[in-house]
Amino acid sequence: MKQLTHALRIALPVVMIGTAHAETAQSESSILESINQGDWCEWLSNKPGTLYKNPENPFIQEFGVFGRLQWQAAYIWGDDVNGYEFGDDYTEFRRARLGASLKFLQYFQLKANVNVVSDQRPSGGSLGWGYEDFDEALLIFNAKKAFGIDGLDSLDIAYGRFKFVLGSEARESSKKLLTVERSSIANKVFNSYRVTGLGLEATRGPWEMVARIYSTDASVTGGNVEMLGGWNDGLAFYLGLGYSPTDEWSFYWDFIYNDADVTSGEDSLFAYNWATVFTAAYSQGRWGVNTDYYLGDNGDLRNGQGNRNRQGNFWGAVIMPYYWVVEDKVQFVVRYQYQGSSERQGIRTYSRYFRRNHGPTVNVAGGRGDTHQTLYAGVNWLLCGHNLKVQAGLEYDWLNAPQVGTTGEADALTAWFAFRSYF
């Protein structure tokens, strides 16, 4: 919180100075007029957090605030590896974030947001509001504009606390997810990592390239209030390459290699040695389909994976078709996910909500096994685009979890309901 307070103390006076020398592009009266006319949806969809904008100001070009609030409820019932039935219900504030963005000196952007809720009720804890930790904090330099590079459409250099992405589900913001939660295999490789790094991102025509180097310092996760991690531990190397030959088709390839060595005293934030994802997406009119194909290595002692049963290779696939029943308003989504591994505990179900503690007599093997499949079907009702929507869905989980003296199989059906909003 000290970092955010200090940043605001610096930014706000600068913004005031900048506005004294330029015309304000968005006035308070125009915002109020839009609301008074009853067009609240248009107001919400047009960045109401933009407090100042003037591209001609040499010092401050834009300043604004943003945020999101996400709440959800679920009921799950199933059978554990011993064939015993279980059932639970959950409600939680899934995310609540506030942030600010500042564009300055024509070539720079500083943006950061913080988590302001900690809802531990699904795991037996309590609900708490207030500053928790940083989500992202980035300084971005527009190198194309600064150096007049004509051969590229964009070229940005960024340093700070990144949201790590791998695969299309992780690449998509939680504000615009088509399902209530990401798939288990997506969460395995993505795991909501927030990593300190240095990155380069460029686009030209249908091509996009991203290259980043990350610190594997684990001190900035798990509720730690530090904004940035250090560079005294291991390194991880990321490469992403995208290609969109037509308006209908897009392809993407992600790769991450974790070079951390826990045996020599380094942190290993990533819970695997390497992983790669190939994405193919198609959309035409009211329908489309997104697909992801995963392959990776869980690693060994060097990466902090000391349990032999959780090492070895893993793989998976996600196929997600969707259809607009009412264009831009009501959307039907289906998702099939498969993940498998060479070892008997090499993959794991997602923590929401299959592998939660369902009581002392219920055994779901901690959600770990060698084969896991899910089938999700849901409906999204966009009241005001993705800025304000509700989601409902049903998801079936089936896990093969080889254990001595048990059936080795567990399954469950989860009913979801969610509210999502952002500005």
Legacy VTK file of the C-alpha trace (Angstrom):
# vtk DataFile Version 3.0
C-alpha trace
ASCII
DATASET POLYDATA
POINTS 423 float
0.000 0.000 0.000
2.941 2.365 0.655
4.058 1.976 -2.975
0.576 2.834 -4.299
0.149 5.794 -1.931
3.564 7.151 -2.903
2.772 6.755 -6.610
-0.516 8.631 -6.230
1.164 11.416 -4.282
3.484 11.925 -7.232
0.979 11.387 -10.049
-1.920 13.528 -8.853
-0.017 16.830 -8.577
1.545 16.204 -11.974
-1.888 15.638 -13.462
-3.095 18.895 -11.945
-0.155 20.765 -13.447
-0.758 19.182 -16.839
-4.430 20.071 -16.907
-3.612 23.693 -16.166
-1.854 23.953 -19.542
-4.282 22.102 -21.805
-7.920 21.650 -22.643
-9.741 18.850 -20.857
-11.006 16.320 -23.393
-13.657 14.813 -21.175
-15.625 17.129 -18.925
-17.523 16.190 -15.806
-20.687 17.753 -17.185
-20.689 15.509 -20.275
-20.437 12.412 -18.107
-23.314 13.542 -15.887
-25.372 14.446 -18.946
-24.910 10.927 -20.356
-26.044 9.368 -17.083
-29.000 11.742 -16.685
-30.211 10.798 -20.147
-30.500 7.223 -18.907
-27.846 5.781 -21.216
-25.920 4.232 -18.317
-24.767 1.304 -20.450
-23.055 3.546 -22.975
-21.499 5.469 -20.108
-20.182 2.275 -18.477
-18.791 0.971 -21.775
-16.863 4.141 -22.621
-14.188 4.213 -19.932
-15.929 6.348 -17.297
-12.759 6.178 -15.230
-10.933 8.445 -17.695
-10.439 11.606 -15.638
-8.251 13.513 -18.070
-7.264 13.086 -21.726
-5.392 15.430 -24.050
-2.927 13.960 -26.586
-1.493 17.441 -27.242
-0.275 17.997 -23.691
3.503 17.347 -23.734
3.560 16.241 -20.095
0.362 14.324 -19.275
-1.664 12.788 -22.103
-4.127 10.726 -20.096
-4.972 9.766 -16.540
-7.698 7.433 -15.355
-8.818 4.840 -12.859
-10.308 1.410 -13.454
-11.621 -1.550 -11.535
-13.612 -4.749 -11.522
-15.954 -6.599 -9.166
-16.767 -10.286 -9.543
-19.027 -12.410 -7.346
-20.096 -16.015 -7.791
-21.978 -18.898 -6.207
-21.758 -22.628 -6.813
-23.246 -25.897 -5.655
-21.352 -29.167 -6.116
-22.426 -32.762 -5.579
-20.496 -35.901 -6.435
-18.863 -39.197 -5.440
-15.364 -39.526 -3.984
-12.779 -42.268 -4.691
-14.493 -44.549 -2.153
-17.890 -44.118 -3.751
-19.188 -41.895 -0.936
-21.514 -39.083 -1.915
-20.756 -35.476 -0.985
-22.272 -32.045 -1.573
-21.338 -28.454 -0.772
-22.331 -24.920 -1.670
-20.118 -21.834 -1.973
-20.390 -18.086 -2.398
-17.453 -15.732 -2.757
-16.288 -12.392 -4.043
-14.025 -13.805 -6.713
-12.175 -10.600 -7.530
-12.265 -6.934 -6.564
-9.557 -4.721 -8.014
-8.823 -1.014 -8.314
-6.135 0.586 -10.408
-4.843 3.694 -12.141
-3.201 4.397 -15.484
-1.034 7.370 -16.460
0.217 8.201 -19.975
2.980 10.778 -19.892
5.841 12.355 -21.873
4.251 11.041 -25.111
6.067 7.683 -24.964
5.373 6.223 -21.505
2.509 4.551 -19.670
2.447 3.626 -16.004
-0.369 1.378 -14.824
-0.955 -0.594 -11.653
-3.874 -2.227 -9.870
-4.357 -3.826 -6.484
-6.575 -6.538 -5.043
-8.951 -5.167 -2.414
-10.758 -8.297 -1.246
-9.692 -11.573 0.316
-12.536 -14.062 0.454
-11.384 -17.256 2.129
-14.856 -18.547 2.980
-14.741 -21.459 0.468
-11.704 -22.844 2.333
-13.108 -22.227 5.809
-11.724 -18.721 6.314
-13.333 -15.292 6.430
-14.152 -12.386 4.137
-11.959 -9.311 4.388
-11.983 -5.995 2.517
-9.054 -3.649 2.061
-5.671 -3.665 0.393
-4.361 -7.213 -0.113
-1.565 -7.085 -2.675
-0.631 -5.862 -6.127
-2.096 -7.526 -9.175
-0.051 -5.867 -11.916
2.348 -2.908 -11.982
3.956 -2.012 -15.307
5.977 0.777 -16.901
5.526 0.623 -20.694
7.683 2.465 -23.265
6.340 3.054 -26.804
9.545 2.404 -28.734
7.916 2.621 -32.171
6.663 6.139 -31.548
9.816 7.267 -29.761
12.220 6.079 -32.471
9.945 6.445 -35.494
10.142 2.782 -36.525
8.163 2.462 -39.760
8.640 -1.286 -40.271
6.406 -2.244 -37.326
2.820 -1.464 -36.379
3.766 -1.401 -32.687
6.829 -1.964 -30.514
6.548 -1.761 -26.723
9.081 -2.441 -23.995
7.708 -3.128 -20.516
9.149 -3.732 -17.064
7.391 -4.585 -13.828
4.947 -7.069 -12.365
3.283 -8.959 -15.208
0.244 -11.173 -15.344
1.826 -14.341 -16.716
-0.104 -15.877 -19.618
0.097 -19.219 -21.404
-2.752 -20.303 -23.671
-5.873 -18.460 -24.815
-7.820 -18.829 -21.563
-5.017 -17.209 -19.569
-4.462 -14.593 -22.261
-8.103 -13.569 -21.977
-8.829 -11.229 -19.098
-11.168 -12.480 -16.369
-13.404 -9.571 -17.430
-14.225 -11.325 -20.711
-14.031 -15.055 -19.990
-16.727 -17.094 -21.728
-16.940 -19.505 -18.790
-17.248 -18.807 -15.076
-13.778 -20.271 -14.444
-10.846 -21.246 -16.625
-10.220 -24.951 -17.265
-8.019 -27.020 -14.943
-5.208 -27.478 -17.477
-5.187 -23.733 -18.166
-4.923 -23.042 -14.444
-2.166 -25.632 -14.070
0.203 -23.762 -16.383
-1.148 -20.240 -15.702
-1.770 -20.553 -11.945
-2.479 -16.789 -11.634
1.268 -16.118 -11.528
2.278 -12.481 -11.136
5.923 -12.276 -12.056
8.591 -9.594 -12.187
9.963 -9.338 -15.696
11.237 -7.422 -18.688
9.371 -7.807 -21.979
9.325 -6.832 -25.633
6.113 -6.903 -27.696
5.857 -6.150 -31.415
3.201 -6.386 -34.134
3.355 -6.158 -37.912
0.341 -6.882 -40.072
-1.101 -10.271 -39.077
1.925 -11.124 -36.872
2.496 -10.621 -33.155
5.652 -11.473 -31.205
6.233 -11.359 -27.442
9.542 -12.131 -25.691
9.992 -11.837 -21.932
12.434 -12.830 -19.228
11.040 -13.407 -15.740
12.486 -13.659 -12.275
11.435 -16.864 -10.493
11.444 -15.059 -7.150
8.439 -16.477 -5.288
8.234 -13.734 -2.640
5.631 -11.707 -4.571
2.974 -14.430 -4.481
0.720 -15.806 -1.802
-0.548 -12.498 -0.486
2.853 -10.849 -0.115
2.484 -7.072 -0.346
5.683 -6.550 -2.343
5.063 -4.939 -5.713
8.182 -6.269 -7.451
10.399 -9.277 -6.896
14.178 -9.383 -7.026
16.571 -10.929 -9.530
18.679 -13.010 -7.164
16.950 -16.329 -7.922
16.388 -18.248 -11.135
15.130 -17.099 -14.512
12.295 -18.167 -16.791
12.181 -17.449 -20.520
8.930 -16.856 -22.407
8.213 -16.600 -26.135
4.854 -16.023 -27.824
4.080 -15.862 -31.542
0.678 -15.016 -33.012
-0.664 -15.039 -36.566
-4.088 -13.873 -37.803
-4.256 -14.473 -41.575
-7.952 -13.523 -41.847
-10.682 -11.936 -39.748
-12.012 -15.427 -38.991
-8.811 -17.328 -38.145
-6.126 -16.730 -35.523
-3.259 -18.867 -34.242
-0.906 -18.522 -31.296
2.042 -20.429 -29.872
3.318 -19.967 -26.301
6.432 -21.442 -24.694
7.947 -21.056 -21.217
11.170 -22.577 -19.876
11.924 -22.473 -16.139
15.675 -22.415 -15.455
15.421 -22.173 -11.654
17.407 -24.628 -9.528
15.926 -25.171 -6.067
18.751 -27.558 -5.156
21.159 -24.600 -5.286
18.933 -22.391 -3.140
16.986 -20.549 -5.847
13.236 -19.900 -5.779
11.171 -21.685 -8.424
7.903 -19.801 -8.776
6.772 -21.961 -11.713
5.656 -25.432 -10.646
7.050 -27.134 -13.753
10.151 -27.278 -15.940
8.615 -26.161 -19.232
5.263 -25.906 -20.983
3.982 -25.011 -24.421
0.502 -24.284 -25.815
-0.738 -24.084 -29.388
-3.973 -22.136 -29.914
-6.283 -22.074 -32.931
-9.457 -19.975 -32.985
-12.185 -19.483 -35.591
-15.176 -17.132 -35.560
-17.802 -16.515 -38.210
-20.960 -14.512 -37.682
-22.761 -15.734 -34.578
-20.563 -18.708 -33.800
-16.955 -19.597 -33.168
-14.629 -22.094 -31.522
-11.438 -21.744 -29.486
-8.994 -24.632 -29.082
-5.834 -25.072 -26.996
-3.354 -27.955 -27.010
-0.952 -28.333 -24.069
2.313 -30.178 -23.514
4.801 -29.865 -20.687
7.183 -31.363 -18.153
6.400 -31.212 -14.428
10.104 -31.188 -13.661
11.999 -32.757 -10.770
13.916 -31.791 -7.650
15.679 -29.014 -9.552
12.342 -27.261 -10.125
11.069 -27.941 -6.612
9.035 -31.011 -7.589
10.201 -33.550 -4.999
7.313 -36.030 -5.200
8.161 -38.681 -7.815
4.463 -39.302 -8.511
4.026 -35.656 -9.550
6.925 -35.510 -11.996
6.997 -36.587 -15.640
5.180 -35.208 -18.671
1.673 -33.782 -18.870
-0.586 -32.923 -21.787
-4.088 -31.681 -22.473
-6.601 -30.119 -24.823
-9.466 -27.636 -24.522
-12.190 -27.249 -27.157
-14.681 -24.435 -26.600
-17.415 -23.659 -29.185
-19.861 -20.803 -28.621
-22.977 -19.398 -30.284
-24.811 -16.073 -29.981
-28.475 -16.905 -29.399
-29.190 -13.164 -29.337
-26.346 -11.296 -31.006
-24.110 -9.477 -28.498
-26.597 -10.237 -25.695
-27.166 -13.930 -25.005
-24.402 -16.454 -25.651
-24.318 -20.234 -25.301
-20.927 -21.847 -24.531
-19.707 -25.444 -24.353
-16.221 -26.469 -23.209
-14.581 -29.890 -23.188
-11.266 -30.294 -21.393
-8.906 -33.271 -21.185
-5.612 -33.495 -19.291
-3.347 -36.475 -18.649
0.098 -37.299 -17.321
2.748 -40.011 -17.366
2.743 -40.249 -13.543
-0.239 -41.062 -11.346
-0.409 -37.596 -9.722
0.900 -35.537 -12.622
-2.227 -33.448 -13.160
-4.727 -31.822 -10.809
-8.291 -30.544 -10.866
-8.932 -26.867 -10.308
-9.424 -25.673 -6.728
-12.935 -24.321 -7.478
-14.565 -26.403 -6.208
-13.918 -30.071 -6.768
-10.846 -30.519 -4.592
-12.018 -28.436 -1.640
-12.321 -30.019 1.794
-15.774 -31.602 1.712
-15.498 -33.160 5.156
-13.252 -35.622 7.028
-14.807 -38.691 5.431
-14.609 -37.446 1.815
-11.555 -38.391 -0.237
-11.067 -36.810 -3.680
-7.302 -37.513 -3.665
-6.554 -33.812 -3.344
-7.711 -33.472 -6.938
-4.562 -35.251 -8.163
-4.519 -38.069 -10.691
-3.317 -39.132 -14.121
-6.463 -38.400 -16.178
-9.037 -35.652 -15.787
-11.924 -34.672 -18.041
-14.544 -31.937 -17.757
-17.591 -30.884 -19.742
-19.059 -27.405 -19.255
-22.261 -25.919 -20.714
-23.330 -22.397 -19.882
-25.152 -19.222 -20.838
-23.847 -15.660 -20.689
-26.255 -12.733 -20.506
-24.469 -9.505 -21.410
-26.525 -6.693 -19.903
-23.976 -4.115 -21.001
-21.387 -6.018 -22.988
-18.718 -7.602 -20.825
-18.822 -4.492 -18.629
-21.889 -5.889 -16.879
-22.991 -9.490 -17.296
-24.254 -12.586 -15.523
-23.141 -16.143 -16.234
-24.653 -19.530 -15.419
-23.346 -22.993 -16.169
-23.068 -26.678 -15.328
-19.736 -28.513 -15.289
-19.056 -32.217 -14.919
-15.659 -33.387 -13.566
-14.275 -36.903 -13.834
-10.911 -37.747 -12.256
-8.886 -40.957 -12.403
-6.843 -41.006 -9.184
-5.082 -44.351 -8.669
-5.028 -45.078 -4.941
-4.582 -48.370 -3.095
-7.831 -49.685 -1.623
-10.144 -47.295 -3.484
-12.096 -47.223 -6.717
-9.530 -44.721 -8.003
-12.244 -42.567 -9.578
-14.112 -39.467 -8.402
-16.632 -37.303 -10.183
-18.861 -34.325 -9.492
-21.335 -31.914 -11.032
-20.996 -28.193 -10.282
-23.710 -25.597 -10.884
-22.369 -22.057 -11.329
-23.861 -18.583 -11.145
-21.720 -15.468 -11.487
-21.892 -11.685 -11.689
-19.134 -9.777 -13.519
-18.636 -6.021 -13.874
-15.800 -3.656 -14.708
-15.164 -0.068 -15.725
LINES 1 424
423 0 1 2 3 4 5 6 7 8 9 10 11 12 13 14 15 16 17 18 19 20 21 22 23 24 25 26 27 28 29 30 31 32 33 34 35 36 37 38 39 40 41 42 43 44 45 46 47 48 49 50 51 52 53 54 55 56 57 58 59 60 61 62 63 64 65 66 67 68 69 70 71 72 73 74 75 76 77 78 79 80 81 82 83 84 85 86 87 88 89 90 91 92 93 94 95 96 97 98 99 100 101 102 103 104 105 106 107 108 109 110 111 112 113 114 115 116 117 118 119 120 121 122 123 124 125 126 127 128 129 130 131 132 133 134 135 136 137 138 139 140 141 142 143 144 145 146 147 148 149 150 151 152 153 154 155 156 157 158 159 160 161 162 163 164 165 166 167 168 169 170 171 172 173 174 175 176 177 178 179 180 181 182 183 184 185 186 187 188 189 190 191 192 193 194 195 196 197 198 199 200 201 202 203 204 205 206 207 208 209 210 211 212 213 214 215 216 217 218 219 220 221 222 223 224 225 226 227 228 229 230 231 232 233 234 235 236 237 238 239 240 241 242 243 244 245 246 247 248 249 250 251 252 253 254 255 256 257 258 259 260 261 262 263 264 265 266 267 268 269 270 271 272 273 274 275 276 277 278 279 280 281 282 283 284 285 286 287 288 289 290 291 292 293 294 295 296 297 298 299 300 301 302 303 304 305 306 307 308 309 310 311 312 313 314 315 316 317 318 319 320 321 322 323 324 325 326 327 328 329 330 331 332 333 334 335 336 337 338 339 340 341 342 343 344 345 346 347 348 349 350 351 352 353 354 355 356 357 358 359 360 361 362 363 364 365 366 367 368 369 370 371 372 373 374 375 376 377 378 379 380 381 382 383 384 385 386 387 388 389 390 391 392 393 394 395 396 397 398 399 400 401 402 403 404 405 406 407 408 409 410 411 412 413 414 415 416 417 418 419 420 421 422
